[in-house]
Amino acid sequence: MFEQFIRKIIAINGVTGCIIVNSQDGSVIVQEGVINPMLEDITAFFGSGFDVVASSLGVKGLKFSYLEKETQKFIILVKEGGYVGCELAPTEKFDTVIKYILEIEKPEEGKKEEEKVTVSLVDELSQESRFLKSKVRQINLLIDEFSEGEDKTQWIEIVKTKFSETEIGKKIIDSFRYDNDMLIFNKPLVPGVKEEDISSVSKIVTDSLCRKAVEKFGAIEAKKKVHIVIGKLGITK
């Protein structure tokens, strides 16, 4: 059910990425398109917020919400068993996309039979692949912070170089791609890669990024930037 639905959503003009997370634990069920690292957290947070509002106010039937952050636009939908998060192109209008989404949902409203959700490739991710996803997010945040919104080429090159220096790094890097100066988790890890391998290689990458930041900004400013990233990751010091 979710796989068919998300394919229809991503086909809408102006939708650049779409993700569906489990309403119980926030885990990813399925995703399509270019996924912003924030989209998973935003979808889980605002989706669960729907439930809180509906419960506290006694409101039923809430279907969607949307939010805008500078040039980023997101639509959050509530469906049985999952929350749907969509990112739109900056120039796309909310009402246009929502209109098409509601059209897609119409045929489903009459269905009363419970459908079994097909488990997608994303849902079958191993613990190691999920761990790598968290490391990819960390690296992306460091690149964003160190580049200060400017050209990210030098930072991306550091990542590419360090992952390619070892055989295990090459295996790990095969699980993601580079898109718009961002690392995108693309497919599960090859068998045999362990969490300690991911941790070891990603530490080399992040340490190299931090050393470059110290060269560019100085130790004190670089440390401030690292702490900003730590805050975004929600890691307690």
PARO-771462 format. One record per residue (C-alpha): residue number from 1; residue in three letters; x, y, z. Coordinates in steps of 0.02 Angstrom, whole numbers, plus 32768, in hexadecimal, padded with zeros to 4 digits. Each point is the difference from the previous one (the first is absolute). Example, Ala and Ser with C-alpha at 12.3 -4.5 7.8 and 13.67 -1.06 7.14 Angstrom:
% PARO-771462
1, ALA, 8267, 7F1F, 8186
2, SER, 8045, 80AC, 7FDF
***
This chain:
% PARO-771462
1, MET, 8000, 8000, 8000
2, PHE, 8084, 807F, 8034
3, GLU, 8073, 7FD6, 7F6E
4, GLN, 7F77, 8023, 7F80
5, PHE, 7FCB, 809E, 805A
6, ILE, 80B0, 8049, 800A
7, ARG, 801F, 7FDD, 7F48
8, LYS, 7F67, 8067, 7FD6
9, ILE, 8037, 808C, 8073
10, ILE, 80B1, 800B, 7FBB
11, ALA, 7FB7, 8007, 7F50
12, ILE, 7FAA, 80A5, 8029
13, ASN, 8059, 8092, 7FAF
14, GLY, 805F, 8063, 8083
15, VAL, 8017, 7F73, 807F
16, THR, 80BC, 7FE1, 800D
17, GLY, 8000, 7F7E, 808B
18, CYS, 7F85, 7F9B, 8066
19, ILE, 8011, 7F92, 8099
20, ILE, 7F87, 7F99, 806B
21, VAL, 802C, 7FDB, 80B5
22, ASN, 7FB0, 7F87, 8079
23, SER, 7F85, 805B, 8073
24, GLN, 8034, 7F94, 8093
25, ASP, 80BE, 8008, 8002
26, GLY, 802D, 8080, 7F79
27, SER, 8061, 7F81, 7F98
28, VAL, 8004, 8016, 7F43
29, ILE, 7F84, 7F93, 7FA2
30, VAL, 8024, 803B, 7F4F
31, GLN, 804C, 8095, 7FA7
32, GLU, 800E, 8045, 7F50
33, GLY, 805D, 808D, 7FAB
34, VAL, 8086, 8071, 8049
35, ILE, 7FEF, 7FFA, 80BD
36, ASN, 802F, 8097, 8067
37, PRO, 8057, 7FC3, 80A0
38, MET, 7F81, 8063, 8066
39, LEU, 7F67, 7FB3, 7FAD
40, GLU, 7FFD, 7F61, 806A
41, ASP, 8006, 805F, 80A5
42, ILE, 7F84, 8085, 7FC6
43, THR, 7F84, 7F7C, 7FC6
44, ALA, 8009, 7F9C, 80A1
45, PHE, 7FF5, 809C, 806E
46, PHE, 7F71, 8059, 7FA8
47, GLY, 7FA3, 7F5E, 7FDE
48, SER, 8000, 7FD3, 80B8
49, GLY, 7FCD, 80B3, 8025
50, PHE, 7F60, 7FE1, 7F9E
51, ASP, 7FD4, 7F74, 8076
52, VAL, 8020, 806C, 8099
53, VAL, 7F94, 808F, 7FBE
54, ALA, 7F74, 7F8D, 7FCA
55, SER, 7FFF, 7FA9, 80A8
56, SER, 8008, 809C, 806B
57, LEU, 7F7E, 8062, 7F9C
58, GLY, 7F90, 7F70, 7FD4
59, VAL, 8017, 8026, 7F48
60, LYS, 7FF3, 7F74, 7F81
61, GLY, 8029, 7FF7, 7F49
62, LEU, 809C, 806C, 7FF8
63, LYS, 8052, 7FD4, 7F5A
64, PHE, 8096, 806D, 7FE0
65, SER, 806B, 8092, 8034
66, TYR, 8087, 8063, 7FA8
67, LEU, 8093, 8069, 8034
68, GLU, 807F, 8071, 7FAE
69, LYS, 80B3, 8024, 8037
70, GLU, 8056, 8083, 7F96
71, THR, 8009, 7FAA, 7F55
72, GLN, 7FC8, 7F56, 8040
73, LYS, 7F4B, 7FC6, 7FF8
74, PHE, 7FB7, 7F64, 8051
75, ILE, 7F55, 7FAD, 8004
76, ILE, 7FD8, 7F82, 8089
77, LEU, 7F70, 7F85, 7FE9
78, VAL, 7FB2, 7F8C, 8080
79, LYS, 7FD1, 7F52, 7FC6
80, GLU, 7FD1, 7F64, 805F
81, GLY, 80A1, 7FAE, 803A
82, GLY, 8074, 8088, 7FC3
83, TYR, 802A, 80B7, 7FE7
84, VAL, 802B, 8040, 7F52
85, GLY, 807E, 808C, 7FE7
86, CYS, 801A, 8057, 7F58
87, GLU, 807B, 8086, 7FD1
88, LEU, 7FD2, 8078, 7F74
89, ALA, 8069, 8064, 7F87
90, PRO, 8016, 80B2, 8044
91, THR, 7F96, 804B, 7F75
92, GLU, 7F71, 7F85, 8010
93, LYS, 7F5B, 8036, 8050
94, PHE, 7FB9, 7FA0, 8094
95, ASP, 7F4B, 8006, 7FC6
96, THR, 802B, 7FBA, 7F55
97, VAL, 805A, 7F67, 8047
98, ILE, 7F7F, 7FE4, 8089
99, LYS, 7F76, 8002, 7F7D
100, TYR, 8055, 7F71, 7FA2
101, ILE, 8022, 7F9F, 80A0
102, LEU, 7F49, 8008, 8032
103, GLU, 7FD2, 7FC1, 7F53
104, ILE, 8074, 7F6C, 8018
105, GLU, 7FB1, 7FD6, 80A8
106, LYS, 7F4D, 8000, 7FC2
107, PRO, 7FFE, 7F4D, 7FBD
108, GLU, 8044, 7FC2, 80A6
109, GLU, 7F77, 804D, 806A
110, GLY, 7F82, 7F7A, 7FCD
111, LYS, 8070, 7F6F, 802E
112, LYS, 7FD1, 7FAE, 80A4
113, GLU, 8065, 7F61, 7FF1
114, GLU, 80A0, 8000, 805E
115, GLU, 8094, 7FF7, 7F8B
116, LYS, 80A2, 7FB1, 802E
117, VAL, 8091, 807A, 7FEF
118, THR, 8088, 7FBD, 7F90
119, VAL, 80A6, 800E, 8058
120, SER, 8073, 806B, 7F98
121, LEU, 80BA, 7FF7, 7FEC
122, VAL, 8014, 8094, 8075
123, ASP, 7F9B, 7FA8, 8086
124, GLU, 8075, 7F6B, 7FF6
125, LEU, 809A, 8066, 8028
126, SER, 807A, 7FAA, 8073
127, GLN, 803B, 804F, 80A1
128, GLU, 80A5, 8027, 7FA8
129, SER, 7FA7, 805B, 7F72
130, ARG, 7F9A, 8067, 807C
131, PHE, 80A2, 802A, 805B
132, LEU, 804D, 8039, 7F5B
133, LYS, 7F68, 806E, 7FDE
134, SER, 8020, 805B, 80A4
135, LYS, 80B6, 801A, 7FD0
136, VAL, 7FD0, 8042, 7F55
137, ARG, 7F8D, 807E, 8054
138, GLN, 808D, 8036, 8074
139, ILE, 8078, 8019, 7F6E
140, ASN, 7F7F, 8065, 7FA0
141, LEU, 7FE4, 8072, 8095
142, LEU, 80BB, 801C, 8013
143, ILE, 8010, 802A, 7F47
144, ASP, 7F6D, 807A, 800C
145, GLU, 804A, 8056, 8098
146, PHE, 80B3, 800B, 7FC1
147, SER, 7FD0, 803B, 7F52
148, GLU, 7F95, 808D, 8049
149, GLY, 7F85, 7FF4, 7F71
150, GLU, 8086, 8017, 7F7C
151, ASP, 8056, 7F86, 7F8A
152, LYS, 800B, 7F53, 8050
153, THR, 8077, 7FB5, 7F7F
154, GLN, 809C, 7FFD, 806D
155, TRP, 7FA1, 7FAD, 808F
156, ILE, 7FAF, 7F7E, 7F90
157, GLU, 80AB, 7FD7, 7FB6
158, ILE, 8044, 7FDC, 80AD
159, VAL, 7F72, 7F86, 801F
160, LYS, 8019, 7FA9, 7F59
161, THR, 80BB, 7FF2, 8019
162, LYS, 7FFA, 7FBC, 80B1
163, PHE, 7F79, 7F7F, 7FDB
164, SER, 8064, 7FC5, 7F69
165, GLU, 80A4, 7FE7, 805C
166, THR, 7FD5, 7F52, 8043
167, GLU, 7FA6, 7F67, 7FBD
168, ILE, 7F7F, 8006, 808B
169, GLY, 7FE5, 80B8, 7FDE
170, LYS, 7FDD, 7FDA, 7F49
171, LYS, 7F7F, 7F7F, 8034
172, ILE, 7FAC, 807E, 8072
173, ILE, 8000, 808D, 7F82
174, ASP, 7FA4, 7F8F, 7F85
175, SER, 7F65, 8014, 806D
176, PHE, 7FE8, 80B8, 7FDC
177, ARG, 800E, 807D, 7F72
178, TYR, 8028, 80B8, 7FEF
179, ASP, 7F71, 8071, 7FCD
180, ASN, 8001, 80BF, 8006
181, ASP, 809A, 8001, 806F
182, MET, 7FAE, 7F8A, 807B
183, LEU, 801A, 7F4A, 802F
184, ILE, 7F61, 7F9C, 7FE0
185, PHE, 7FEB, 7F53, 804D
186, ASN, 7FD7, 7F98, 7F67
187, LYS, 8000, 7F47, 8027
188, PRO, 8026, 7F84, 808C
189, LEU, 80B1, 7FD2, 802D
190, VAL, 8053, 7F6B, 7FB1
191, PRO, 8006, 7F69, 8076
192, GLY, 8093, 7FF5, 8075
193, VAL, 8012, 80B9, 802B
194, LYS, 7FF5, 8016, 80BC
195, GLU, 7FD1, 8095, 806B
196, GLU, 80B3, 800F, 803D
197, ASP, 8039, 800C, 7F4A
198, ILE, 7F85, 808D, 7FE0
199, SER, 8031, 8058, 80A0
200, SER, 80BA, 7FF3, 7FD9
201, VAL, 7FF4, 8040, 7F4D
202, SER, 7F80, 8089, 8026
203, LYS, 8071, 803D, 808F
204, ILE, 808E, 8014, 7F84
205, VAL, 7F8B, 8063, 7F8F
206, THR, 7FBB, 8071, 8088
207, ASP, 80AE, 801C, 804C
208, SER, 8040, 8034, 7F55
209, LEU, 7F6E, 8079, 7FE9
210, CYS, 8022, 804A, 80AC
211, ARG, 80BA, 8014, 7FDD
212, LYS, 7FD6, 805E, 7F60
213, ALA, 7F88, 806D, 8064
214, VAL, 8089, 8029, 807E
215, GLU, 8072, 8034, 7F6F
216, LYS, 7F79, 8070, 7FB9
217, PHE, 7FAE, 804B, 809B
218, GLY, 807A, 7FE2, 808D
219, ALA, 7FEC, 7F87, 8091
220, ILE, 7F84, 8066, 8068
221, GLU, 7F88, 8027, 7F71
222, ALA, 800B, 7F4E, 7FBC
223, LYS, 7FD4, 7FBC, 80AD
224, LYS, 7F68, 8073, 8008
225, LYS, 7FC5, 7FBD, 7F59
226, VAL, 8015, 7F4D, 8039
227, HIS, 7F98, 8025, 809B
228, ILE, 7F77, 8049, 7F92
229, VAL, 7FFB, 7F5B, 7FA1
230, ILE, 7FFE, 7F9F, 80A3
231, GLY, 7F68, 8066, 8034
232, LYS, 7FA8, 7FDA, 7F5D
233, LEU, 8021, 7F47, 8017
234, GLY, 7FB5, 8007, 80AD
235, ILE, 809D, 7FB7, 8051
236, THR, 8017, 802D, 80B7
237, LYS, 80AD, 8034, 8033
***
